[in-house]
Amino acid sequence: MEEPIPSWLEVHLVYNDRVEKVPVDPELILDCLENECLHDYYETYVKSLIGLDANLVKVEIHQLKGGIVILYDTTKNKAHLVLHRRD
């Protein structure tokens, strides 16, 4: 049986003045913030939402109070994968 997603966390993708909820378990992201995992998240969750023709240039991770922001700098634009508390 699949574990429920914690009700106090959620993940959104912010790009081009748009905000999209990302259907991913936030614990998955918390469990691995290594470079390889960050690239996997891009391929799995980000690339399809921002356009398949955007190539990844740089990844930065920012830990903030109450959340984590993963910045994906692509050849087209920037996208932010944001893990945050619901409140």
Helices and strands as residue ranges (DSSP letters): E 9-15, E 18-21, H 26-31, H 35-41, I 42-46, H 47-50, E 56-64, E 67-74, E 78-85
